[in-house]
Amino acid sequence: MSERGRMSKRAAAAALTLPVGERDHAQGPADAPVTLVEYGDYECPHCGHAYPILKQVRQRLGGSLRFVFRNFPLRESHPHAEHAAEAAEAAGAQGKFWEMHDRLFERQFALDDDYLIEYAGDLGLDAARVGRELAAGTYAPRVREDFRSGVTSGVNGTPTFFINGLRYDESWDVEPLVAALEQAATR
Amino acid sequence: MATPPQGPAAQLPAGTRAPDFALSSAPGRTVSLADFRGRPVILAFYPADWSPVCGDQMALYNEVLPEFERYNAQLLGISVDGAWCHAAFARDRRLHFPLLADFEPKGAVARRYGVYREGDGFSERALFVVDGDGIVRWSYVSPVDVNPGADGILRALEAIAEAGAPA
């Protein structure tokens, strides 16, 4: 993370190849002046660290920010990441993507399938259906599509952020991120 | 890893023939570039096993292998680490592609590709995409502490696929 500032040399070249659209999970108004996209992995400790920061940032920006999360599970490094991503998508299919998203980051230490299904139940979802969908890999293609869009957009690790379609390589602590988003909003 | 700048890298540019090599990929096993003639090859030179950025870069490529395979491309990681070190690193990170040991004479292959860092004793973080005829089609040297990602590789593979596709 301390090296992130040095990546700016390539920032101009790295842009989202898959524009934000209907397929995405978004919080905030669709016509917000700034869109922040995170490519993340539910088992990645850095993403876990970013999670409360992003909550604060969204609070600060309010209605001028639209926040989008896309999956970028590093499956070999993080054995639970793929199913966690699919569980969030499964919850999304029942209308509770963000509730599951939050639960996964808050319970990052417990992401076995049994827990994923338990969380679905806790959220009032049809947990048996989530279990079946995980076993069948129902949302694997969707997760792969997110992943592929990240790779072609220059995602080189997690979390990677894009502000209004351009990769953001500077610090994602609250203050610098808020400043960058506010600047983008006035552009 | 903090090293003084050494001037612009002079990596082999697109259009040059990729020098052939034969390097150990595991104790007692050798891989040569010519083995892959007819397929694109991605050469990923990196400074060292175990250092954080390299680990992230190799972990990323491990995940992107299915995308490389769509182009029938072979990924080869190369560093000056020895075969036993590579074996331990690959096992620890569950890497599913060969890591080649540019170990003896040290850095000889990196030198031929113009990406050896003399003062440091390891290679640049450099990428080469070589086409099925053995010609370098794209090369890139990243700042040594920056993970270059995979987007440039995929664009190069796409360009090779388009050029090779029947009209």
Interface residues (C-beta under 8 A of the other chain):
Chain A: E3 R6 M7 K9 R10 A14 L74 R75 E76 S77 F147 R148 V151 T152 S153 G154 V155 N156 G157
Chain B: V53 D56 Q57 A59 L60 N62 E63 V64 E67 R93 R94 L95 H96 P143 D145 V146 N147 P148 G149 A150 D151 L154
